[in-house]
Amino acid sequence: MTKRYDRIYAVVRQIPVGQVATYGQVAELAGLIGKPRLVGYALYRVTDADEVPWHRVINAKGEVSHALSRNGSDYLQRVLLEDEGVVFNAKGKVNLATYRWRPTPDQRQTALDPLILKPVDDGDSPQP
């Protein structure tokens, strides 16, 4: 697991039951602005042992992102969210105004405290 993934998982672990966050929101909170796809890649690699509530992260349209590579887990994601009380409309969307997680400044800090935020090497910087 990379430091960037650790930061993503720390944020996702803070999302309360019955609430959701978007990939972009998680990226921003993890200090990875502009990297929502990285959040998706990180969550794809989560195992049950990681205890990361991956299902609480959805796309910016309020939808579960469907992909063949997820082997049906996109349907599982919806079921898990519905079990937590998240309601989908007839078009399969979650009302983000109602269910989006809005962390307090203290919650933001708590999520990342164990990681001692340092700049993340995105691979684009020259190595010394």
Helices and strands as residue ranges (DSSP letters): H 3-12, E 21-22, H 23-29, H 36-44, G 48-50, G 54-56, E 57-58, G 68-70, H 73-83, H 96-99, H 105-112, G 113-115
